[in-house]
Amino acid sequence: MPGKPTRSELLDYADQMAATGRPSLARLCAEEAAQQTTDPHEAARILADYPDPNAGRKE
């Protein structure tokens, strides 16, 4: 059973998801990558690179 993806792998996945029109999946990968960093500025930068496509959306 493979281990958990690294932050670098997750960001690669996020890039792939964003490039293929799947922003929600890109954001999920970015959120997981941001959780793996101890630097809050780096985490914020990662999340800013992959904005939440559902932000501001009302139900």
C-alpha positions as CSV (number, residue, x, y, z in Angstrom):
1,M,0.0,0.0,0.0
2,P,1.6,3.3,-1.0
3,G,2.1,6.0,1.5
4,K,0.5,9.4,1.6
5,P,1.3,11.7,-1.4
6,T,4.0,14.3,-0.7
7,R,3.3,18.0,-0.9
8,S,5.1,18.1,-4.2
9,E,3.0,15.3,-5.6
10,L,-0.2,16.9,-4.4
11,L,0.8,20.2,-6.1
12,D,1.5,18.3,-9.3
13,Y,-1.9,16.7,-9.0
14,A,-3.5,20.1,-8.4
15,D,-1.8,21.5,-11.5
16,Q,-3.1,18.5,-13.6
17,M,-6.6,18.9,-12.2
18,A,-6.6,22.7,-12.9
19,A,-5.3,22.2,-16.4
20,T,-8.1,19.7,-17.2
21,G,-10.9,21.9,-15.9
22,R,-11.4,20.3,-12.5
23,P,-10.9,23.3,-10.1
24,S,-12.7,21.6,-7.2
25,L,-10.3,18.6,-7.3
26,A,-7.3,21.0,-7.7
27,R,-8.4,22.9,-4.6
28,L,-8.7,19.6,-2.6
29,C,-5.2,18.7,-3.6
30,A,-4.0,22.1,-2.7
31,E,-5.7,22.0,0.7
32,E,-4.0,18.7,1.5
33,A,-0.6,20.1,0.4
34,A,-1.1,23.2,2.5
35,Q,-1.8,21.0,5.5
36,Q,1.5,19.3,5.0
37,T,3.6,22.5,5.4
38,T,4.5,24.1,8.7
39,D,5.0,27.5,7.3
40,P,1.7,29.5,7.4
41,H,2.8,31.8,4.6
42,E,3.6,28.9,2.3
43,A,0.2,27.3,3.1
44,A,-1.5,30.6,2.3
45,R,0.4,30.9,-1.0
46,I,-0.6,27.4,-2.0
47,L,-4.2,28.0,-1.3
48,A,-4.1,31.4,-3.1
49,D,-2.8,29.6,-6.2
50,Y,-5.9,27.3,-6.3
51,P,-8.9,29.4,-5.2
52,D,-12.0,27.7,-4.0
53,P,-14.4,27.6,-7.0
54,N,-17.3,27.5,-4.5
55,A,-16.3,30.5,-2.5
56,G,-19.0,33.2,-2.5
57,R,-21.5,30.8,-3.9
58,K,-24.9,30.8,-2.2
59,E,-27.2,27.8,-1.9
